[in-house]
Amino acid sequence: MNESKVALVTGASRAQGLGFAVARELATRGYHAVLAGRNLEQTRDLAALLAAEGLSADAVRLDITDPEDIAACVEHLRDTAGRLDALVNNAANMPDFTVTSLLDADIAAARASYDVVVLGSLALTQACLPLLRAAPAARIVNVSSGAAAQIGAGVEAVRAPGYALAKYALEGLTSALAAELRGSGIHVEAVDPGSVATHPERGDDADDRSPAEAALDIAAAVTGESTKD
């Protein structure tokens, strides 16, 4: 593991989720994938599944709104690897996916999305900075969403408004982090993987991308294939 690049992927506790697909793709590319999710049992099972395929992976419990969880995650990375080559901020929630207007937004739901997508990603990034600086050329990839474009475009009816606002703020956070870390050896970018079929219970569209397909774009950002530094 010490010779492999290490990637931490948040929101990776669901077998049908994008986080797990990203972890699998990075592991197939030679990374040691650290799967992070709120449900430790599920996350460990998924890491074990990758290990059974001969891939390098392990798991940590991580609720990125919990400072103690963040501290424990960083301690695990420090003890097992001593550095972090890639941080993929994928964790998100969409408690208001049935709401179709900003004016009807549930403020509690919007706050919950913001706490996870924006403040949680920032808090984890801050905590991981010493480990990222310890890597030769680290990368931070924030997973955005087409939902954010609704805010910038000024559409008449914003779907999942709390989630959309949070993803829009995440893109702003990405730009600010990229500016502050310019010249540090840590590259920062956001990736919109498109509409991904990860929630059949919500009625995924027939033309949604599979998690495995969407994961290719995020993995390309992690490896540097999609950008010119």
C-alpha positions in Angstrom: 0.0 0.0 0.0 2.8 2.4 0.8 4.0 2.2 -2.8 0.5 2.8 -4.3 -1.1 6.2 -4.6 -3.8 6.7 -2.0 -7.2 8.1 -2.8 -9.9 8.9 -0.3 -13.4 8.8 -1.8 -16.3 10.1 0.4 -19.9 8.9 0.0 -18.8 5.4 -0.9 -21.1 3.2 1.2 -23.7 2.3 -1.5 -23.1 -0.5 -4.0 -25.1 1.3 -6.6 -23.6 4.7 -5.8 -21.2 6.9 -7.7 -18.6 6.9 -4.8 -18.2 3.1 -4.9 -17.8 3.2 -8.7 -15.1 5.9 -8.4 -13.3 3.9 -5.8 -13.4 0.8 -8.0 -12.2 2.7 -11.0 -9.3 4.2 -9.1 -8.4 0.9 -7.6 -8.2 -0.7 -11.1 -5.8 2.1 -12.0 -3.4 1.1 -9.2 -4.6 3.4 -6.4 -5.2 2.2 -2.9 -8.8 3.3 -2.5 -10.1 4.3 0.9 -13.8 4.1 0.9 -15.5 6.5 3.3 -19.1 6.4 4.3 -21.5 6.9 7.2 -22.4 3.2 7.3 -19.2 1.5 8.3 -20.5 -2.0 7.9 -21.7 -1.4 4.3 -18.5 0.5 3.5 -16.3 -2.3 4.8 -18.3 -4.9 2.8 -17.7 -2.9 -0.4 -14.0 -2.6 0.4 -13.8 -6.3 1.0 -15.6 -6.9 -2.4 -12.8 -4.9 -4.1 -10.1 -6.7 -2.2 -11.6 -10.1 -3.2 -11.1 -8.9 -6.8 -7.5 -8.4 -6.1 -7.8 -4.6 -5.8 -6.3 -2.5 -3.0 -8.9 -1.0 -0.7 -10.0 -0.4 2.8 -12.8 1.5 4.6 -13.4 4.2 7.2 -16.5 5.5 8.8 -17.0 9.1 7.8 -19.8 11.5 8.4 -18.2 14.7 7.1 -20.4 16.9 9.3 -18.9 15.3 12.3 -15.5 16.7 13.4 -14.6 13.6 15.4 -15.2 11.4 12.3 -13.0 13.6 10.2 -10.2 13.5 12.8 -10.4 9.7 13.0 -10.3 9.4 9.2 -7.2 11.6 8.9 -5.6 9.6 11.7 -6.3 6.4 9.8 -4.7 7.8 6.7 -1.7 9.1 8.6 -1.1 5.8 10.3 -1.6 3.6 7.2 -0.1 5.7 4.4 1.4 8.9 5.8 0.1 10.9 2.8 -3.0 11.4 0.5 -2.6 11.6 -3.2 -6.2 12.2 -4.1 -9.2 13.5 -2.2 -12.6 12.9 -3.9 -15.3 15.0 -2.2 -18.3 13.0 -3.5 -20.5 12.8 -0.3 -23.8 14.6 -0.8 -27.5 14.4 0.1 -30.6 15.5 -1.7 -33.4 15.6 0.9 -35.5 17.9 -1.4 -35.5 16.0 -4.7 -39.3 16.3 -5.1 -39.3 20.1 -4.7 -39.4 22.0 -8.0 -39.2 25.6 -7.0 -36.7 27.7 -5.1 -39.6 29.6 -3.5 -40.9 26.3 -2.1 -37.5 25.3 -0.7 -37.4 23.7 2.7 -34.8 25.6 4.6 -33.9 22.7 6.9 -33.4 20.5 3.9 -31.3 23.2 2.2 -29.2 23.6 5.3 -28.7 19.9 5.5 -27.4 19.8 1.9 -25.1 22.8 2.5 -23.6 21.2 5.6 -22.7 18.1 3.8 -21.8 19.3 0.3 -20.1 22.6 1.1 -19.0 22.8 4.7 -18.3 19.1 5.1 -16.1 19.1 2.0 -14.3 22.2 3.2 -13.7 20.8 6.7 -12.4 17.5 5.3 -10.2 19.3 2.8 -8.7 21.4 5.6 -8.1 18.4 7.8 -6.4 16.5 4.9 -4.1 19.3 3.8 -1.0 18.0 5.7 -1.4 14.6 4.1 -2.1 16.1 0.7 1.1 18.3 1.0 3.0 15.1 1.9 2.2 13.6 -1.6 4.4 14.5 -4.6 1.5 15.9 -6.7 -1.9 15.7 -4.9 -5.3 16.4 -6.4 -8.6 17.4 -4.9 -11.7 16.6 -7.0 -15.0 17.9 -6.0 -18.0 16.2 -7.5 -20.4 18.8 -8.8 -23.8 18.4 -10.5 -25.8 19.8 -13.4 -28.2 20.9 -10.7 -25.8 23.8 -10.0 -26.2 25.1 -13.5 -29.9 25.9 -12.7 -28.8 28.6 -10.3 -26.3 30.2 -12.6 -28.7 30.1 -15.6 -31.6 31.6 -13.7 -34.1 29.0 -14.6 -37.7 29.7 -13.7 -38.2 26.5 -11.6 -35.2 25.1 -9.7 -35.4 21.4 -9.0 -34.1 20.1 -5.7 -33.3 23.7 -4.8 -31.4 23.1 -1.6 -29.2 20.5 -3.3 -28.8 22.8 -6.4 -27.7 25.7 -4.2 -25.2 23.6 -2.3 -23.6 22.3 -5.5 -23.4 25.8 -6.9 -21.6 26.9 -3.8 -19.3 23.9 -4.1 -18.2 25.1 -7.5 -17.4 28.5 -6.0 -15.5 26.7 -3.2 -13.5 24.8 -5.8 -12.5 28.0 -7.5 -11.4 29.6 -4.3 -9.4 26.5 -3.2 -7.7 26.3 -6.6 -6.6 29.9 -6.2 -5.3 29.5 -2.7 -3.5 26.3 -3.5 -2.0 27.5 -6.8 1.7 26.7 -6.8 1.4 24.4 -3.9 1.6 21.2 -5.9 -2.1 20.4 -5.1 -4.4 20.7 -8.1 -8.1 21.4 -7.4 -11.0 21.0 -9.8 -14.7 20.2 -9.9 -16.3 17.5 -12.2 -19.9 17.3 -13.2 -20.5 13.6 -14.0 -23.9 14.3 -15.6 -27.1 12.6 -14.6 -26.2 9.3 -13.1 -28.5 6.3 -12.4 -27.8 5.8 -8.7 -31.3 6.0 -7.1 -33.8 3.6 -8.8 -36.2 4.4 -6.0 -36.4 7.9 -7.2 -37.1 6.9 -10.8 -33.8 7.2 -12.7 -34.2 8.3 -16.3 -33.6 5.8 -19.1 -30.8 8.0 -20.5 -28.9 8.4 -17.2 -25.3 7.4 -17.2 -24.3 4.3 -15.3 -22.2 4.9 -12.2 -19.3 3.0 -13.8 -19.4 5.3 -16.9 -19.7 8.5 -14.8 -16.8 7.4 -12.6 -14.5 7.5 -15.7 -14.7 11.3 -15.8 -13.9 11.6 -12.1 -11.1 9.2 -12.3 -9.7 11.1 -15.3 -9.6 14.2 -13.1 -7.9 12.3 -10.3 -5.2 11.0 -12.6 -4.8 14.3 -14.4 -5.9 13.0 -17.8 -8.7 15.6 -18.1 -6.6 18.7 -17.3 -3.5 20.6 -18.2 -1.7 21.9 -15.1 
